Amino acid sequence: MADPPIVETHDHEPELDATRIPHEIRHAAILGALQGLGVGGSMILAAPHDPLPLLAQIDNAWPGVFAREYVQEGPDVWKIRFTRQA
């Protein structure tokens, strides 16, 4: 059985590895994970590139709901912390 794409990090902040999600459902799965966060909750998304189209999709769907912070910027992986503000 393959490891799940979501793992708990050392500080209990979930990390979602986008490379482990089939491309056809990747954005939907990430949006679902974000939607599941409560106010003040956070998660880290790990992606193989800077996910600018996804970030635009999130901003379009939920303007002002999620703060984001780049934790790592390439060259092989980008990690972004999303925190639900509303």
Backbone hydrogen bonds in HBPLUS format (Angstrom, degrees):
<---DONOR---> <-ACCEPTOR-->    atom                        ^
c    i                          cat <-CA-CA->   ^        H-A-AA   ^      H-
h    n   atom  resd res      DA  || num        DHA   H-A  angle D-A-AA Bond
n    s   type  num  typ     dist DA aas  dist angle  dist       angle   num
A0017-ASP N   A0005-PRO O   2.84 MM  12  5.14 168.9  1.85 148.0 150.8     1
A0007-VAL N   A0015-GLU O   2.94 MM   8  5.37 158.7  1.99 148.2 153.0     2
A0015-GLU N   A0007-VAL O   2.80 MM   8  5.37 157.7  1.85 159.5 167.2     3
A0009-THR N   A0013-GLU O   3.27 MM   4  5.51 154.1  2.34 122.9 130.5     4
A0012-HIS N   A0009-THR O   2.93 MM   3  5.20 158.6  1.98 123.6 122.9     5
A0044-ILE N   A0014-PRO O   2.86 MM  30  6.29 160.8  1.89 153.4 160.0     6
A0016-LEU N   A0044-ILE O   2.73 MM  28  6.17 158.3  1.77 166.4 172.3     7
A0046-ALA N   A0016-LEU O   2.82 MM  30  6.03 171.0  1.83 157.4 157.3     8
A0020-ARG N   A0017-ASP O   3.11 MM   3  5.81 162.3  2.14 120.3 125.4     9
A0018-ALA N   A0046-ALA O   2.84 MM  28  5.92 158.4  1.89 164.2 169.1    10
A0021-ILE N   A0018-ALA O   3.18 MM   3  5.44 167.7  2.20 113.1 115.6    11
A0025-ILE N   A0022-PRO O   3.02 MM   3  5.78 149.4  2.12 121.9 129.4    12
A0026-ARG N   A0023-HIS O   3.34 MM   3  5.00 160.9  2.38  98.4 104.1    13
A0029-ALA N   A0025-ILE O   2.91 MM   4  6.05 158.5  1.96 157.7 164.1    14
A0030-ILE N   A0026-ARG O   2.99 MM   4  6.24 160.6  2.03 155.6 160.8    15
A0031-LEU N   A0027-HIS O   2.85 MM   4  6.05 166.1  1.87 156.9 160.9    16
A0032-GLY N   A0028-ALA O   2.93 MM   4  6.06 153.4  2.00 143.2 150.7    17
A0033-ALA N   A0029-ALA O   2.98 MM   4  6.23 152.3  2.05 144.0 151.2    18
A0034-LEU N   A0030-ILE O   2.97 MM   4  6.27 160.4  2.01 152.8 157.7    19
A0035-GLN N   A0031-LEU O   2.90 MM   4  6.07 158.6  1.94 147.8 154.1    20
A0036-GLY N   A0032-GLY O   3.09 MM   4  6.26 135.9  2.30 138.8 149.5    21
A0036-GLY N   A0033-ALA O   3.21 MM   3  5.18 130.9  2.47  93.4 106.1    22
A0037-LEU N   A0034-LEU O   3.05 MM   3  5.47 162.5  2.08 112.6 118.2    23
A0041-GLY N   A0038-GLY O   2.78 MM   3  5.16 158.3  1.82 134.2 139.0    24
A0040-GLY N   A0084-ARG O   2.77 MM  44  5.27 166.6  1.79 143.4 148.0    25
A0084-ARG N   A0041-GLY O   2.90 MM  43  5.65 162.7  1.93 167.8 172.2    26
A0043-MET N   A0082-PHE O   3.00 MM  39  5.50 146.1  2.11 147.7 158.2    27
A0082-PHE N   A0043-MET O   2.82 MM  39  5.50 166.6  1.84 170.3 173.7    28
A0045-LEU N   A0080-ILE O   2.81 MM  35  5.23 161.8  1.84 149.8 153.2    29
A0080-ILE N   A0045-LEU O   2.92 MM  35  5.23 154.7  1.98 144.1 152.0    30
A0047-ALA N   A0078-TRP O   2.81 MM  31  5.22 161.0  1.85 153.7 160.3    31
A0078-TRP N   A0047-ALA O   2.78 MM  31  5.22 163.9  1.81 156.1 161.3    32
A0052-LEU N   A0050-ASP O   2.85 MM   2  5.75 140.7  2.01 105.2  94.8    33
A0055-LEU N   A0051-PRO O   2.96 MM   4  6.26 158.9  2.00 157.1 164.0    34
A0056-ALA N   A0052-LEU O   3.01 MM   4  6.24 156.4  2.07 152.5 157.9    35
A0057-GLN N   A0053-PRO O   3.01 MM   4  6.25 151.0  2.10 142.3 150.5    36
A0058-ILE N   A0054-LEU O   2.89 MM   4  6.20 154.4  1.96 153.6 160.2    37
A0059-ASP N   A0055-LEU O   2.97 MM   4  6.19 163.9  1.99 149.1 153.3    38
A0060-ASN N   A0056-ALA O   2.90 MM   4  6.05 149.0  2.00 144.0 152.7    39
A0061-ALA N   A0057-GLN O   2.95 MM   4  6.10 158.9  1.99 147.4 152.7    40
A0062-TRP N   A0058-ILE O   2.86 MM   4  5.87 164.9  1.88 156.1 160.2    41
A0065-VAL N   A0062-TRP O   3.16 MM   3  5.46 170.2  2.17 131.5 131.2    42
A0085-GLN N   A0065-VAL O   2.61 MM  20  5.26 175.7  1.62 172.6 172.3    43
A0067-ALA N   A0083-THR O   2.85 MM  16  5.18 161.2  1.89 156.6 155.2    44
A0083-THR N   A0067-ALA O   2.90 MM  16  5.18 159.1  1.95 145.9 150.9    45
A0069-GLU N   A0081-ARG O   2.91 MM  12  5.13 143.2  2.05 139.3 150.4    46
A0081-ARG N   A0069-GLU O   2.76 MM  12  5.13 167.6  1.78 154.8 153.7    47
A0071-VAL N   A0079-LYS O   2.69 MM   8  5.23 160.3  1.73 143.9 150.1    48
A0072-GLN N   A0079-LYS O   3.23 MM   7  4.86 158.2  2.27 131.1 130.4    49
A0079-LYS N   A0072-GLN O   2.86 MM   7  4.86 158.8  1.91 131.1 136.6    50
A0074-GLY N   A0077-VAL O   2.89 MM   3  4.72 129.4  2.15 121.2 130.9    51
